[in-house]
Amino acid sequence: MNTIKVSVKDRLATITLDRGKSNALNRELITELDDMLKNIAADDNIGGVILTGTAPFFSAGLDLVELYNYDEAEAKSFWELFLGFTANLVSFKKPMVAAISGHSPAGGCVMALACDYRVMAEGQYIIGLNEVPVGIIVPNSIFQLYAFWIGKAEATRSLLSGKLYNPEEALKVGLVDELVRNESLLTAAERKIKKYMELEVNTWSQSKLNIRAELIAAVTADQSATLAKMLEQWWSPATRQILKTILASLQRK
């Protein structure tokens, strides 16, 4: 595996995103992480997962540099992959806690939202869904995932403005559940997930799936019509210009 690191101890798997400094989500990272979670879901020797990164990032979201250079077929298959990956994350039956080690905008935030609990490192970090200012249409499934934790009103306001929260703001609105110093991040995540893992497995798992039934229906529904609109906007001159400006800014850093 080139983009993730995995360790297992006492039935707990810790998956560390490990793709460069920012853990930007490209086809390879999403595929490796998705495959690993499918394997863990089927492995009775593993009872839970901590998903983390390395400061100052959890994940910077989708790798816009790579995506920008895709042709139409590649872009379509990537978005299909990402939406399928999101559906698998949301439907994951075992406990999964996000140890958010730093910045977590856009796709990074989506991964954290799919978890059952979010511990975030204190510091000058940001988290949230900022796709709209980037020119990316947010599908209903992602909105429903956002609203699942912070409510429809807050999700609507923040999503349409592309608001990014600092850790204290994220805690206040329920986007994250706990703030700790970075050096205590994994300890706090382990403490929480072990409480989940102590409970009867089938009862916990089925209860999770029951609670998420409407959300799972939203993320697993046919999204082909939404995807067509997303791709139309993705290739529009307005969005291409926004992306070009963002990429130029990234290259100067």
N, C-alpha and C positions, 0 to 999 in steps of 0.2 A: 504493500500500500504506500502510495506516494504522498497522500494528502491528509491522512489521519493516523494517529497513534492510539493503540488500544491496550489497556492493561486490565486484568481481572484479578480481584482479591476478595475472598469471602463472599462469592456469588455476586459481587458488584463489578460491573464493567465501567471503566472510565474511558470515554472517547475524547481525545484531544484533537481539535482541528489543527492541522499543521501544514498549511499551504502559504508559505511566505510570511510576511509581516502581518498582513491584514486578513488572511483566511477568506479571501474573496471566493465566492461560489462559482465555480465553472463546472463543466460537464463531468470532469474527472472526479472532483471532490464530491459532488452530489451523488454520483454513481457509487463511489466507494462507501460513502456514509449510508446510503440507502441499502446497499447489499449487506453491510455489517449489521444494521439494525434488523434486517430480515433474518439473518443468521441468529442473532441474539433472541429474537422473538420465538424462534423454534428450539432454542437450547434451554432445556430444563435446569441446567446447572448454573444459569445466570438469572438472577431475580430482579435486577434493576440496572439502570444506566444513568451515569452522570455525563452530560455533554458540556464541554468547556473549550476554551482557547488559551491564548497566552497574551498577557497584558502587553500593549495597551488595546488589544482588540479581542473581541469574541469572534465576530465576523463582520466585515465591512459590507456584506450583502453581495449581490450578483456582480460578477466580474464584467463590468461594462466594457473594458478594453477588449476582452475576448468576444463578447456578444456583438459589439459594434461591427466587427469584421465578418460576422456570419453572413452567408447568403440566405435567401428566403427559406430554403429547405432546412438549413441548419438552425435558423432562428425558430422555426415552427417546432422542430423536434426538441430543441432545448426547452422551450416553454412547456411543451407537453411533459418532458422529463421533470421539470421543476414542479408543476402542478401535481403530477403523480407522486413525487417525493413528499410534497406537503401533505397529501392525503394519507400516505403511509405513516408519516410522523404523527398526525392527529389520531390515527387509528391504532397506534402502537399500544399493545395491551398491558405492557409491564410498566412499573413506575419509571419515570424519566425526569430528572431534575437538571435544570440549566444552571451551570456555574458561570455567570456572565463576567468574563475577565476584562472587559473594556468596552470599546465602542461596538454598538450592535444595531445599526440602522437597517432598514429595508429587509432583505432576505435574512440577515442575521437575526433581526427581531422576529421574523416569521418562525424560524427554528425555535427560538426561545418560547414563543407563544404556544407552540405545540406541546411543550413540556408541562408537567403537572405542578411544578413549583419553580420559581426563579429566584436565585440568590445572585445579587449583583455587587460587584466591587465598588467601593466608594471612590470618588475621584471626578475629574473633569471629563466625563464620558457622556455619550449620547445614545439614546435608544428610541426607536419608533419607526413608523412607516412613512417614508418621504418620497414615495414613487411619483405622486402627482406632479410635484415641481420638476421632476426629471423627465416628465412626458410619458410615463407608463400608466396605462389604465389599470386600476386595481380590480381584480375579479371579485365577485360577490363572496366566493369561498374565503378569500383572505380577509375581507371586511368582517365576515361572520366570526372568523377566528379572533380578530382584534376585539370585536364587540363581546365575545364570550367572556373576556376577562375585564374589560373596562367599561362595558355598557355601550349601547348604540349611540347615545347622545355624544359622549366623549369620543368614541371612535369616529363618528361622523365629522365632528369639529376638527379633530387632529389629523384625520386622513386627508380631508379636502384642503387643508392648509399645509400639509406635509410637516407638521410639528414634530420636532425631535425633543425628547425629554432628557433632562439631566437625571441622575439617579434619585435624588430626593423627590423630584416631580413624579418620576415613574412609580416610586413607592406610594406616593399620595394617591394617585389615580388607580392603583392596583395593577399596573403593568408589570411590576416586580413585587415580590413578597418579602424580601429581606435585603438589607444592605450590611456589608461587612468589609473590613479591611482586606485588601487583596491577598495578603498572606494567610488569611483565615477562610478564604473562599471555598476551597475544597473540603475543609473540615466542616463548615456549615452545611454544605451540600450533602456530605456523607451523613451528617446527623439527621437531616430531614429524610433522606431516602431510606435510611435504615429503619426509621419508624414505619414507613410504608411497607417495607419488606418483612417486617415482623408480623404483619397481619396475614390472615388466611388468604392464600394466593387467588383462588377462584372468586371468592367474595369480593376482594379488592378490584380485580381485573374486570369482572362483569359490572360492578358498580360504576367504574370509570367509563366503560363503554355505554352504559345506560345514560349516564349524565351527559355524555357527548353525542348522544344519538342524532340530534338535529344537526349538530356541527359536522359529524361524520357524513351525514346525508348531503350536506352542502359541499363538502370537499371532494366527495366521490361521485357527485352528479356529472352528467355530460356537460362539459364546459366548452364544447367545440364552437358554439356561437360566440361566447365571450372571448375565446381565444382568437377568433377571426377579427373581432373588433380591436383586440389588443395588438395584433400583428399589423392591422391597417394603420393604427396610430404609430406603431413602432417605426414603420417605414415612411411616415409623413415627413415632409421637409421641416416642419416645426420641431418635431422630436429629434430628428437627426441633427439639427442645429444645436439643440440643447445638449445632446450627448457629445457632440464635437467640442463644445465649449468646456464641458466637464472633463473630457479626456485631455484637452490642452492644459487645463488647470492641474490635473494629476501629473502630467509629464513635467511640469515646472517644479514640482515638489521633490 
